[in-house]
Amino acid sequence: MQFIDQAEVEVQGGNGGDGLVAFRREKYVPAGGPSGGNGGHGGSVIFVAAERLQTLLDFRYARVFKADDGERGGSKNMTGASGDDRIVEVPCGTVIYNAETNEILGDLIEPGQTLCVAKGGKGGLGNKAFLSNRNRAPERALPGIPGEVFSIRLELKLLAEVGIIGLPNAGKSTLISSLSAARPKVADYPFTTLVPNLGVVQKPDGDGTVFADIPGLIEGAHLGTGLGHDFLRHIERTRVLLHLIDVTSEDPIAAYETIQAELVAYGRGLENRPQLIGINKVDALLSDDPLPETIAAQLRQLTSAPIFVISAVARTGLEPMLQEVWRILEAQNQAEAAILEAEAADNITAEAAAASIFATRSPL
């Protein structure tokens, strides 16, 4: 399956049906009066987040999504049928933008979450609606209102708690295949991975955490160099970054600084995201390569992030690193829970204060 994470399409709400000019003409009903019904409302284009979808591939071939038009009003004061809504499924994590103004229309994260992107037009009024004491036989009806039309841009941002970053060939795909059931392509040359890979890593309590292998980060990635500009967006939702460094590379310290510079240049708070550093491929060290301890000591002068010496292929040193990932995630969960409790307490306090004020007011 192709991994498509961007698409631009047009959405069109259904047009409202026209109102009808009609008069009641029946035997034994003299002066029946106006009987033109209102037009039906047009359908809306509604996007729904679906768990079963993983990419925006379907939007490469379908470029226009239009809801049904409302039907014209009928005689005998009958309202025309409303048009059906157009339901469009997108992967969880899809952000929807107005393509012209770049305004965010919605962010569909939870399965089943919906967003009405283009509303259908209202149906026009039939001549029955214009009946009055001054005009007993109105010959006027209104046309239906056109539905909304937008050009929208879809961007998929993967929903993962841990993002694995690093220069090409740092061992990211090997690590995610060692930690989870994911089986990405692994080879001994750069840019082996051309699309993000997701893997579910099991916690000690049995729950699962989604890890994402982000490919193609090189110097200048934030400007579109390599593949990084396309895939940096996928780590925006992550809560922890796991930075892999190839210990056998020519300059591991420069590799670390390159990725950090790209995170700062890209912005959106990535440079402040909690990080762990994995000095990888220690199983491939030669006698004249710098020792991992030496590289770790140099890195500690640049960052306070926890540093681990690992081998993804030999699966050594992974458990302590994972324990630190779980610790950071748990601390974040506790901090978020404390914030929610504080907000709930503030609301209760405000309600109690309002009730107290109301109770002390004198009756009228």
N, C-alpha and C positions, 0 to 999 in steps of 0.2 A: 504494500500500500504506500502511495506517495504521501509524504508529510507536507501538507499545505497549511501554512499558518497565517496567511493574509489573503484577503479577497475584497473586491469592490463590486457591489451589486446595486440595482435600483429596486426600490420597493414602492408599490402603488396601492393606496387604499381604494376600495371600490367606490364608484360614484353613487350618489343617492338617486333614487328613482324620481321621475317627474310626477308632480301632482296632476290630477285629471279634472277637466271641465266636463261635467255631465249633469243631467237633470232627470229627476225621477218621472217616468212616464208609465203609469200603470192604469189599467181600467178601474174605474170607480175611485181613483185617487186624484181628485182635481187639484191643480196647483201643487204638484208634488215637491217642487223646490229643488235646490242644488243637491247633487248626490255624488260629486266627484271625490274620491278618496285620496289620501296622502300617499306619496311615494315611499317605498321602503328604504331603510338606511343601507349604505354600502358596507361591506365587510372590512375588517381591519387586518393588517399584516402583523402577526404576533410571533415573536421569536421565543423559543423554549429551549432551555439547557437540557441536553440528553446525555446520560452516562455512556450510552453505547457508541457515541461518536468520539473519534480521537483527533481528527483533522478537519480542515475546511475544504476537503477535496471536492465535495459535491458542488461547491460554489464556483469551481473553475468552469463548469459546463452550463450551469443555470445562472443567468445574469439578471433576470427580471422576475420579481415575485409580486403578483397582483392578486388582490382579493376580488371576490365577486361583486358585481354591481347590484344595487337594489332595484327591484322591479317597479314599474309604473303603477300609480294608484288605479284602482278599479272603480266601476260604477257601484251604486248602492252603498256608498261610503266605505268601500273596502280598501284597506291599506295594502299597498304592494308588499310582497315578501322582501325581507331584508336579505342582503347578500351574505354568503358564508365567509367567515374569517379564513385567512390563509395562515396556517400554522407552519412555521419553519423551524426545524430542529438544528441546533448548533452544539458543538462540544462545550462541556463545562469549562469555564475560564475564558470565554469569548467576550471581548470588549467591543462594543458597537459605537462607532463614531459617525457624526454627520460629515460626509466627505468634503463638503464645501466649506464648512465653518470649523472643522476639526473638533467640534464639541462632542463630549462623551454623552451618548444617549443612554447607555446602560452597561452594566458589567454583570454577566450571567455566570455565577459561580456555583450555586447549589443546584443539584438535579431537580428539574421541574420548575425552576424559577423562570418567570415569563417577563416579557417586555413588549408593549405595544409600540411598534416603530412607526407605522403609518396608519392613522385613523381613517375610517371610512367616512364619506360625506353623508350628511343628513338628507332625508327624503324631502322633496318639495311638497308644499301644501296644495291640496285640491280645492276646488271652488267652494266646497262645503264650509271650509274654514273661514271664508270671507262673508258668510251670511250675516246680515245685520238688519236692524229695523229700517235703515235708510236704503239698503241694497238687498232686496229680496230675491234677486236672480243674478248673482254675481257670475260673470263670465271670465273670471281671472283664476289662474293657477300658477304656482311657482315651479321652476325647474329644480331638479335635485342639485345638491352642492357636490362639486367634485371631491374625490378623496385626496388625501395628502400624498405627495410624490416626493421622494428623497433619493439621493444617491448616498449610500452608506458604505463605510469601510469596516471590515471585520478583522480583528486581530486576536489570534489565539495565544494566550499566555498560560503555559502549563501550570497545573496545580501540583506543586511539589514542595515539601517542607525543607528538604536539603538539596542544594545545588552543588554539583561537583564541577569545579572549574580548573583551568590550567592550560598551558600551551599545548598545541597538538603533540600527540605521542607521549603525553605525560602518564598515561595509564588509566584514564578516566573510564573508558569502556571496560577494561579488564576489571577495575574495581567494582563497578556496578554489577558485572556478571558474577563476581566472587561473592558479593553480599546478597544478591537476590536471584530470582529465577529468570531475569532478563538475559537475552542472548544477543547482544549487539555484535556487529562485525568487529573483529580484533585482528590487527596486523602490525608489522614492525615498520610502518612508514606513516608520516604525518597525514592529517586529514582523512584518516580511515573512516571516521564517523562524520557523516554529512547531515544528519538530522538528530534532534534530541532523543535520548532514550530514557524511558522511565522504568524503574524497578521498585518493588515493594520489599522493604527490609523489615523483618520481624523484630519487635521489641521483646525484652525479657518477659513482659506481662502478656505476651501473645498478640498484642495489637500490631498493626503494620504502619510503617512510615514510608512515604513515597520519596525516593531519591531520583534526581534528574541529572543525567550526563549532558552537559552543555558543550557542543562542539565548536571548533573554529575560532577560538579566541587568540588573536595575535596582536601585535602592535598596530594600532590604527583601527582596531575593530569597531570602535564607537563612531568612526567616520565611514564605515562601510568596507574596510579592507578585510579580505578573507570572507569568512562566514559569520563573524561575530556580530555585525550590525543586525543581521537577521535574527539571531538567537539570544542576544543579550536580554531581550524583553522577557525571556522565559525564566530568568532568575529574579525578576522583580517581585514575584509572589513568595519566594523562598524565605525561610526564617533563619536558616543557617547555611553558610557557604563552606564547602570543604575544598580547600585549595591544594591540588596535587602538584608536586615538583619532581621532575625527573632528576634523580641524583647523578645519573650518568651523562647529563647534558654538559655542554661546554662551560656554562656559567649559570648554576642554579640560582644564585642571588639575583642576577639580572632577569632571569625568568620570573621570579617572584615579583620584582619591581615592575616588570612590563604589565602583568595582569592587574596589579594594584592600580597602576596608572590608568588603565582602561576602565576600571570600575569608577574611579574618581571622575574621569572625563565623561562617562555615560551618565553619571548622576543618579537621580531618583532614589537616593539613600543607600545605594548598594555598597558604597565605601564604608558605611557605618554598620553594615550587617555583621552579626557575630560570625567569626571565622575560626576554622581549624586548619592547620597546615599538615599535610602528609608528605614526608620525604620518601618518595616511592622508588621502586626498582632496586632495593639494596641487594637483592639476589643476583643482580647483574654487574655488581661492582668488580672492577679490575684492580690489580695491586697498586697501580699508580693513580687511581681515582681518589678525589678528596673523601675523607671519612664523613659519614652522615653526622657524627657528633660535631665536627668542625663546621659543617654547613648550618647545623642547628644553632650553634653558638653565634654565628654571623647573623642569622635570622632574628635571634632574640634581641639584637641591637636595633632592629628595625620594627619589631612588632611584639606585642604582648600576647598574641594569640597562642593557644596551646599547640605544641609541635610534636608530631609522632613520626617515628621511623617505621616504615611499613614495606611490605612487598605484596602487592595486590595479586600477583600470579601465584606466589607461594602461600598466600593467605596468612602471613605472619604480621603481628603487630596490629591487627584489625580490631580485636576486641577492646583494648583500652581506648582506641579512637572512637569506637561506637559508644562506649560508656560515656564519654565526654559529650557526644552528640545528644544522647538521651538526657544527660544532666542539663544541658543548655535548653533543650525543648521543654523539659519539665519546669525549669525556672521561668521560662516565658509563659507557660500555661498558668503558673501560680500568680505571676504578675498581672496577667490579663484577668484572672478570676478576682483578684483583689480590686482591680479597677472597676469591674462590674458590680462588686459588692458595695464599693464606695458610692457609685452612681445610684444604686438602688437605695442605699441609706439616705442619700441626699433627697431622693424623690419622696421617700417616706417622711423625712423631716419636713419637707416643704408641704406635704399634704396634712401632716399633723398641725403645722403652724397655721395653715389656712382654716382647718377645722376649729382650732382654738380661737382664732379671730372671729369666725362666724358665730361661735358659741357665746362670745362676750358682747355681741352686738345687742343693742336694746331692741325689743320688738316694736314694730310700727304701731 
